[in-house]
Amino acid sequence: MTHKKINLAEKQCPVCEKPFSWRKKWQRCWDEVKYCSERCRRNRNIVVNVDNVDNQTRKS
């Protein structure tokens, strides 16, 4: 018998902008989870810096 994961909570990753679902390993800290993976967590500053550069260019 297969296990269906129908009603799991979802969030959107601010780095890759893809949705990700609740995992058992995050059951105690789901409110603090922001990124879908370790890779996105490590690359969070790159995305923020690119956005800041774009905003500064538009203001000039």
PyMOL Python script that loads the backbone (N, CA, C, O; Angstrom):
from pymol import cmd

cmd.read_pdbstr("""\
ATOM      1  N   MET A   1       0.835  -1.184   0.000  1.00  0.00           N
ATOM      2  CA  MET A   1       0.000   0.000   0.000  1.00  0.00           C
ATOM      3  C   MET A   1       0.878   1.246   0.000  1.00  0.00           C
ATOM      4  O   MET A   1       1.855   1.319   0.745  1.00  0.00           O
ATOM      5  N   THR A   2       0.538   2.209  -0.819  1.00  0.00           N
ATOM      6  CA  THR A   2       1.333   3.436  -0.905  1.00  0.00           C
ATOM      7  C   THR A   2       0.839   4.463   0.084  1.00  0.00           C
ATOM      8  O   THR A   2      -0.338   4.495   0.444  1.00  0.00           O
ATOM      9  N   HIS A   3       1.747   5.290   0.510  1.00  0.00           N
ATOM     10  CA  HIS A   3       1.429   6.352   1.461  1.00  0.00           C
ATOM     11  C   HIS A   3       1.193   7.652   0.687  1.00  0.00           C
ATOM     12  O   HIS A   3       2.077   8.096  -0.045  1.00  0.00           O
ATOM     13  N   LYS A   4       0.043   8.255   0.833  1.00  0.00           N
ATOM     14  CA  LYS A   4      -0.272   9.489   0.121  1.00  0.00           C
ATOM     15  C   LYS A   4      -0.047  10.694   1.012  1.00  0.00           C
ATOM     16  O   LYS A   4      -0.461  10.708   2.172  1.00  0.00           O
ATOM     17  N   LYS A   5       0.602  11.692   0.473  1.00  0.00           N
ATOM     18  CA  LYS A   5       0.898  12.920   1.211  1.00  0.00           C
ATOM     19  C   LYS A   5       0.014  14.031   0.655  1.00  0.00           C
ATOM     20  O   LYS A   5       0.462  14.857  -0.139  1.00  0.00           O
ATOM     21  N   ILE A   6      -1.224  14.039   1.075  1.00  0.00           N
ATOM     22  CA  ILE A   6      -2.193  14.955   0.499  1.00  0.00           C
ATOM     23  C   ILE A   6      -2.177  16.327   1.160  1.00  0.00           C
ATOM     24  O   ILE A   6      -2.071  17.342   0.470  1.00  0.00           O
ATOM     25  N   ASN A   7      -2.278  16.373   2.465  1.00  0.00           N
ATOM     26  CA  ASN A   7      -2.488  17.637   3.163  1.00  0.00           C
ATOM     27  C   ASN A   7      -1.248  18.130   3.907  1.00  0.00           C
ATOM     28  O   ASN A   7      -1.329  18.455   5.091  1.00  0.00           O
ATOM     29  N   LEU A   8      -0.121  18.190   3.238  1.00  0.00           N
ATOM     30  CA  LEU A   8       1.091  18.686   3.877  1.00  0.00           C
ATOM     31  C   LEU A   8       1.187  20.197   3.672  1.00  0.00           C
ATOM     32  O   LEU A   8       0.808  20.724   2.626  1.00  0.00           O
ATOM     33  N   ALA A   9       1.696  20.871   4.682  1.00  0.00           N
ATOM     34  CA  ALA A   9       1.880  22.321   4.583  1.00  0.00           C
ATOM     35  C   ALA A   9       2.942  22.629   3.531  1.00  0.00           C
ATOM     36  O   ALA A   9       3.861  21.840   3.311  1.00  0.00           O
ATOM     37  N   GLU A  10       2.804  23.788   2.883  1.00  0.00           N
ATOM     38  CA  GLU A  10       3.766  24.199   1.862  1.00  0.00           C
ATOM     39  C   GLU A  10       4.238  25.614   2.119  1.00  0.00           C
ATOM     40  O   GLU A  10       3.527  26.431   2.704  1.00  0.00           O
ATOM     41  N   LYS A  11       5.444  25.885   1.672  1.00  0.00           N
ATOM     42  CA  LYS A  11       6.020  27.227   1.692  1.00  0.00           C
ATOM     43  C   LYS A  11       6.722  27.438   0.363  1.00  0.00           C
ATOM     44  O   LYS A  11       6.940  26.492  -0.394  1.00  0.00           O
ATOM     45  N   GLN A  12       7.072  28.682   0.087  1.00  0.00           N
ATOM     46  CA  GLN A  12       7.810  28.981  -1.130  1.00  0.00           C
ATOM     47  C   GLN A  12       9.213  29.431  -0.755  1.00  0.00           C
ATOM     48  O   GLN A  12       9.391  30.296   0.102  1.00  0.00           O
ATOM     49  N   CYS A  13      10.192  28.847  -1.394  1.00  0.00           N
ATOM     50  CA  CYS A  13      11.589  29.171  -1.128  1.00  0.00           C
ATOM     51  C   CYS A  13      11.896  30.551  -1.715  1.00  0.00           C
ATOM     52  O   CYS A  13      11.608  30.784  -2.889  1.00  0.00           O
ATOM     53  N   PRO A  14      12.473  31.474  -0.932  1.00  0.00           N
ATOM     54  CA  PRO A  14      12.770  32.809  -1.448  1.00  0.00           C
ATOM     55  C   PRO A  14      13.936  32.842  -2.435  1.00  0.00           C
ATOM     56  O   PRO A  14      14.106  33.832  -3.146  1.00  0.00           O
ATOM     57  N   VAL A  15      14.737  31.788  -2.492  1.00  0.00           N
ATOM     58  CA  VAL A  15      15.891  31.761  -3.391  1.00  0.00           C
ATOM     59  C   VAL A  15      15.501  31.217  -4.761  1.00  0.00           C
ATOM     60  O   VAL A  15      15.684  31.891  -5.775  1.00  0.00           O
ATOM     61  N   CYS A  16      14.966  30.005  -4.791  1.00  0.00           N
ATOM     62  CA  CYS A  16      14.619  29.384  -6.075  1.00  0.00           C
ATOM     63  C   CYS A  16      13.164  29.617  -6.458  1.00  0.00           C
ATOM     64  O   CYS A  16      12.755  29.323  -7.582  1.00  0.00           O
ATOM     65  N   GLU A  17      12.381  30.149  -5.517  1.00  0.00           N
ATOM     66  CA  GLU A  17      10.962  30.468  -5.729  1.00  0.00           C
ATOM     67  C   GLU A  17      10.107  29.254  -6.078  1.00  0.00           C
ATOM     68  O   GLU A  17       9.076  29.383  -6.738  1.00  0.00           O
ATOM     69  N   LYS A  18      10.535  28.087  -5.637  1.00  0.00           N
ATOM     70  CA  LYS A  18       9.759  26.874  -5.847  1.00  0.00           C
ATOM     71  C   LYS A  18       9.063  26.495  -4.545  1.00  0.00           C
ATOM     72  O   LYS A  18       9.588  26.763  -3.465  1.00  0.00           O
ATOM     73  N   PRO A  19       7.894  25.878  -4.635  1.00  0.00           N
ATOM     74  CA  PRO A  19       7.213  25.439  -3.410  1.00  0.00           C
ATOM     75  C   PRO A  19       7.894  24.198  -2.841  1.00  0.00           C
ATOM     76  O   PRO A  19       8.404  23.358  -3.582  1.00  0.00           O
ATOM     77  N   PHE A  20       7.892  24.100  -1.526  1.00  0.00           N
ATOM     78  CA  PHE A  20       8.389  22.893  -0.878  1.00  0.00           C
ATOM     79  C   PHE A  20       7.451  22.513   0.245  1.00  0.00           C
ATOM     80  O   PHE A  20       6.798  23.367   0.845  1.00  0.00           O
ATOM     81  N   SER A  21       7.392  21.228   0.522  1.00  0.00           N
ATOM     82  CA  SER A  21       6.427  20.688   1.479  1.00  0.00           C
ATOM     83  C   SER A  21       7.076  20.375   2.822  1.00  0.00           C
ATOM     84  O   SER A  21       8.294  20.244   2.949  1.00  0.00           O
ATOM     85  N   TRP A  22       6.208  20.265   3.805  1.00  0.00           N
ATOM     86  CA  TRP A  22       6.613  19.886   5.155  1.00  0.00           C
ATOM     87  C   TRP A  22       7.302  18.542   5.136  1.00  0.00           C
ATOM     88  O   TRP A  22       6.908  17.640   4.396  1.00  0.00           O
ATOM     89  N   ARG A  23       8.346  18.408   5.963  1.00  0.00           N
ATOM     90  CA  ARG A  23       9.040  17.135   6.123  1.00  0.00           C
ATOM     91  C   ARG A  23       9.071  16.773   7.603  1.00  0.00           C
ATOM     92  O   ARG A  23       9.055  17.642   8.474  1.00  0.00           O
ATOM     93  N   LYS A  24       9.114  15.500   7.858  1.00  0.00           N
ATOM     94  CA  LYS A  24       9.139  15.042   9.253  1.00  0.00           C
ATOM     95  C   LYS A  24      10.354  15.599   9.987  1.00  0.00           C
ATOM     96  O   LYS A  24      10.264  15.905  11.176  1.00  0.00           O
ATOM     97  N   LYS A  25      11.474  15.735   9.310  1.00  0.00           N
ATOM     98  CA  LYS A  25      12.674  16.244   9.965  1.00  0.00           C
ATOM     99  C   LYS A  25      12.505  17.706  10.397  1.00  0.00           C
ATOM    100  O   LYS A  25      13.265  18.192  11.234  1.00  0.00           O
ATOM    101  N   TRP A  26      11.526  18.404   9.838  1.00  0.00           N
ATOM    102  CA  TRP A  26      11.265  19.807  10.191  1.00  0.00           C
ATOM    103  C   TRP A  26      10.091  19.953  11.157  1.00  0.00           C
ATOM    104  O   TRP A  26       9.638  21.075  11.385  1.00  0.00           O
ATOM    105  N   GLN A  27       9.583  18.869  11.730  1.00  0.00           N
ATOM    106  CA  GLN A  27       8.356  18.944  12.530  1.00  0.00           C
ATOM    107  C   GLN A  27       8.491  19.864  13.732  1.00  0.00           C
ATOM    108  O   GLN A  27       7.504  20.483  14.130  1.00  0.00           O
ATOM    109  N   ARG A  28       9.659  19.977  14.319  1.00  0.00           N
ATOM    110  CA  ARG A  28       9.839  20.826  15.502  1.00  0.00           C
ATOM    111  C   ARG A  28      10.137  22.277  15.155  1.00  0.00           C
ATOM    112  O   ARG A  28       9.970  23.160  15.997  1.00  0.00           O
ATOM    113  N   CYS A  29      10.574  22.534  13.936  1.00  0.00           N
ATOM    114  CA  CYS A  29      11.005  23.892  13.599  1.00  0.00           C
ATOM    115  C   CYS A  29      10.400  24.401  12.284  1.00  0.00           C
ATOM    116  O   CYS A  29      11.000  25.245  11.619  1.00  0.00           O
ATOM    117  N   TRP A  30       9.233  23.903  11.906  1.00  0.00           N
ATOM    118  CA  TRP A  30       8.624  24.275  10.629  1.00  0.00           C
ATOM    119  C   TRP A  30       8.435  25.789  10.509  1.00  0.00           C
ATOM    120  O   TRP A  30       8.567  26.335   9.414  1.00  0.00           O
ATOM    121  N   ASP A  31       8.133  26.467  11.596  1.00  0.00           N
ATOM    122  CA  ASP A  31       7.931  27.918  11.547  1.00  0.00           C
ATOM    123  C   ASP A  31       9.209  28.661  11.192  1.00  0.00           C
ATOM    124  O   ASP A  31       9.149  29.743  10.608  1.00  0.00           O
ATOM    125  N   GLU A  32      10.364  28.099  11.534  1.00  0.00           N
ATOM    126  CA  GLU A  32      11.634  28.750  11.240  1.00  0.00           C
ATOM    127  C   GLU A  32      12.218  28.373   9.880  1.00  0.00           C
ATOM    128  O   GLU A  32      13.142  29.034   9.406  1.00  0.00           O
ATOM    129  N   VAL A  33      11.703  27.336   9.251  1.00  0.00           N
ATOM    130  CA  VAL A  33      12.237  26.880   7.963  1.00  0.00           C
ATOM    131  C   VAL A  33      11.913  27.912   6.892  1.00  0.00           C
ATOM    132  O   VAL A  33      10.755  28.289   6.712  1.00  0.00           O
ATOM    133  N   LYS A  34      12.942  28.365   6.181  1.00  0.00           N
ATOM    134  CA  LYS A  34      12.757  29.365   5.124  1.00  0.00           C
ATOM    135  C   LYS A  34      13.173  28.856   3.745  1.00  0.00           C
ATOM    136  O   LYS A  34      12.631  29.285   2.727  1.00  0.00           O
ATOM    137  N   TYR A  35      14.128  27.948   3.722  1.00  0.00           N
ATOM    138  CA  TYR A  35      14.716  27.508   2.460  1.00  0.00           C
ATOM    139  C   TYR A  35      14.429  26.038   2.220  1.00  0.00           C
ATOM    140  O   TYR A  35      14.333  25.256   3.166  1.00  0.00           O
ATOM    141  N   CYS A  36      14.293  25.662   0.963  1.00  0.00           N
ATOM    142  CA  CYS A  36      13.931  24.291   0.623  1.00  0.00           C
ATOM    143  C   CYS A  36      15.101  23.328   0.735  1.00  0.00           C
ATOM    144  O   CYS A  36      14.896  22.120   0.851  1.00  0.00           O
ATOM    145  N   SER A  37      16.320  23.841   0.701  1.00  0.00           N
ATOM    146  CA  SER A  37      17.483  22.960   0.730  1.00  0.00           C
ATOM    147  C   SER A  37      18.693  23.684   1.308  1.00  0.00           C
ATOM    148  O   SER A  37      18.691  24.904   1.477  1.00  0.00           O
ATOM    149  N   GLU A  38      19.695  22.919   1.598  1.00  0.00           N
ATOM    150  CA  GLU A  38      20.956  23.477   2.083  1.00  0.00           C
ATOM    151  C   GLU A  38      21.586  24.361   1.002  1.00  0.00           C
ATOM    152  O   GLU A  38      22.179  25.395   1.307  1.00  0.00           O
ATOM    153  N   ARG A  39      21.455  23.954  -0.237  1.00  0.00           N
ATOM    154  CA  ARG A  39      21.993  24.730  -1.355  1.00  0.00           C
ATOM    155  C   ARG A  39      21.362  26.120  -1.427  1.00  0.00           C
ATOM    156  O   ARG A  39      22.067  27.113  -1.608  1.00  0.00           O
ATOM    157  N   CYS A  40      20.063  26.195  -1.289  1.00  0.00           N
ATOM    158  CA  CYS A  40      19.386  27.496  -1.301  1.00  0.00           C
ATOM    159  C   CYS A  40      19.764  28.321  -0.077  1.00  0.00           C
ATOM    160  O   CYS A  40      19.932  29.537  -0.175  1.00  0.00           O
ATOM    161  N   ARG A  41      19.898  27.673   1.068  1.00  0.00           N
ATOM    162  CA  ARG A  41      20.296  28.399   2.273  1.00  0.00           C
ATOM    163  C   ARG A  41      21.674  29.025   2.090  1.00  0.00           C
ATOM    164  O   ARG A  41      21.896  30.162   2.506  1.00  0.00           O
ATOM    165  N   ARG A  42      22.604  28.294   1.472  1.00  0.00           N
ATOM    166  CA  ARG A  42      23.953  28.815   1.239  1.00  0.00           C
ATOM    167  C   ARG A  42      23.955  29.943   0.207  1.00  0.00           C
ATOM    168  O   ARG A  42      24.778  30.854   0.291  1.00  0.00           O
ATOM    169  N   ASN A  43      23.053  29.891  -0.753  1.00  0.00           N
ATOM    170  CA  ASN A  43      23.020  30.883  -1.834  1.00  0.00           C
ATOM    171  C   ASN A  43      22.088  32.051  -1.550  1.00  0.00           C
ATOM    172  O   ASN A  43      21.826  32.852  -2.447  1.00  0.00           O
ATOM    173  N   ARG A  44      21.588  32.171  -0.343  1.00  0.00           N
ATOM    174  CA  ARG A  44      20.620  33.225  -0.027  1.00  0.00           C
ATOM    175  C   ARG A  44      21.203  34.618  -0.222  1.00  0.00           C
ATOM    176  O   ARG A  44      20.490  35.515  -0.671  1.00  0.00           O
ATOM    177  N   ASN A  45      22.456  34.823   0.096  1.00  0.00           N
ATOM    178  CA  ASN A  45      23.072  36.144  -0.031  1.00  0.00           C
ATOM    179  C   ASN A  45      23.281  36.545  -1.482  1.00  0.00           C
ATOM    180  O   ASN A  45      23.240  37.731  -1.808  1.00  0.00           O
ATOM    181  N   ILE A  46      23.499  35.594  -2.337  1.00  0.00           N
ATOM    182  CA  ILE A  46      23.693  35.895  -3.758  1.00  0.00           C
ATOM    183  C   ILE A  46      22.416  36.498  -4.331  1.00  0.00           C
ATOM    184  O   ILE A  46      22.479  37.481  -5.070  1.00  0.00           O
ATOM    185  N   VAL A  47      21.280  35.938  -4.011  1.00  0.00           N
ATOM    186  CA  VAL A  47      20.006  36.445  -4.513  1.00  0.00           C
ATOM    187  C   VAL A  47      19.732  37.831  -3.945  1.00  0.00           C
ATOM    188  O   VAL A  47      19.296  38.718  -4.679  1.00  0.00           O
ATOM    189  N   VAL A  48      19.973  38.034  -2.670  1.00  0.00           N
ATOM    190  CA  VAL A  48      19.746  39.331  -2.037  1.00  0.00           C
ATOM    191  C   VAL A  48      20.642  40.383  -2.673  1.00  0.00           C
ATOM    192  O   VAL A  48      20.185  41.492  -2.949  1.00  0.00           O
ATOM    193  N   ASN A  49      21.904  40.062  -2.910  1.00  0.00           N
ATOM    194  CA  ASN A  49      22.836  41.013  -3.510  1.00  0.00           C
ATOM    195  C   ASN A  49      22.432  41.371  -4.935  1.00  0.00           C
ATOM    196  O   ASN A  49      22.555  42.531  -5.327  1.00  0.00           O
ATOM    197  N   VAL A  50      21.963  40.428  -5.703  1.00  0.00           N
ATOM    198  CA  VAL A  50      21.514  40.698  -7.064  1.00  0.00           C
ATOM    199  C   VAL A  50      20.314  41.629  -7.040  1.00  0.00           C
ATOM    200  O   VAL A  50      20.238  42.554  -7.849  1.00  0.00           O
ATOM    201  N   ASP A  51      19.378  41.405  -6.134  1.00  0.00           N
ATOM    202  CA  ASP A  51      18.213  42.275  -6.010  1.00  0.00           C
ATOM    203  C   ASP A  51      18.629  43.691  -5.624  1.00  0.00           C
ATOM    204  O   ASP A  51      18.088  44.659  -6.158  1.00  0.00           O
ATOM    205  N   ASN A  52      19.571  43.822  -4.715  1.00  0.00           N
ATOM    206  CA  ASN A  52      20.039  45.145  -4.297  1.00  0.00           C
ATOM    207  C   ASN A  52      20.708  45.882  -5.446  1.00  0.00           C
ATOM    208  O   ASN A  52      20.505  47.086  -5.597  1.00  0.00           O
ATOM    209  N   VAL A  53      21.489  45.201  -6.249  1.00  0.00           N
ATOM    210  CA  VAL A  53      22.151  45.810  -7.405  1.00  0.00           C
ATOM    211  C   VAL A  53      21.109  46.290  -8.397  1.00  0.00           C
ATOM    212  O   VAL A  53      21.226  47.397  -8.922  1.00  0.00           O
ATOM    213  N   ASP A  54      20.088  45.480  -8.665  1.00  0.00           N
ATOM    214  CA  ASP A  54      19.020  45.866  -9.574  1.00  0.00           C
ATOM    215  C   ASP A  54      18.286  47.089  -9.070  1.00  0.00           C
ATOM    216  O   ASP A  54      17.984  47.989  -9.853  1.00  0.00           O
ATOM    217  N   ASN A  55      17.991  47.145  -7.781  1.00  0.00           N
ATOM    218  CA  ASN A  55      17.271  48.280  -7.207  1.00  0.00           C
ATOM    219  C   ASN A  55      18.118  49.553  -7.259  1.00  0.00           C
ATOM    220  O   ASN A  55      17.585  50.633  -7.511  1.00  0.00           O
ATOM    221  N   GLN A  56      19.410  49.443  -7.028  1.00  0.00           N
ATOM    222  CA  GLN A  56      20.289  50.610  -7.076  1.00  0.00           C
ATOM    223  C   GLN A  56      20.419  51.113  -8.497  1.00  0.00           C
ATOM    224  O   GLN A  56      20.492  52.323  -8.711  1.00  0.00           O
ATOM    225  N   THR A  57      20.449  50.226  -9.468  1.00  0.00           N
ATOM    226  CA  THR A  57      20.550  50.610 -10.872  1.00  0.00           C
ATOM    227  C   THR A  57      19.282  51.349 -11.305  1.00  0.00           C
ATOM    228  O   THR A  57      19.363  52.322 -12.055  1.00  0.00           O
ATOM    229  N   ARG A  58      18.138  50.908 -10.852  1.00  0.00           N
ATOM    230  CA  ARG A  58      16.866  51.544 -11.223  1.00  0.00           C
ATOM    231  C   ARG A  58      16.737  52.940 -10.626  1.00  0.00           C
ATOM    232  O   ARG A  58      16.131  53.823 -11.234  1.00  0.00           O
ATOM    233  N   LYS A  59      17.309  53.145  -9.428  1.00  0.00           N
ATOM    234  CA  LYS A  59      17.197  54.451  -8.774  1.00  0.00           C
ATOM    235  C   LYS A  59      18.054  55.498  -9.472  1.00  0.00           C
ATOM    236  O   LYS A  59      17.708  56.680  -9.459  1.00  0.00           O
ATOM    237  N   SER A  60      19.156  55.094 -10.076  1.00  0.00           N
ATOM    238  CA  SER A  60      20.087  56.042 -10.713  1.00  0.00           C
ATOM    239  C   SER A  60      19.581  56.556 -12.035  1.00  0.00           C
ATOM    240  O   SER A  60      20.253  57.357 -12.684  1.00  0.00           O
TER     241      SER A  60
END
""", "prot")
cmd.dss("prot")
cmd.show_as("cartoon", "prot")
cmd.util.cbc("prot")
cmd.orient("prot")
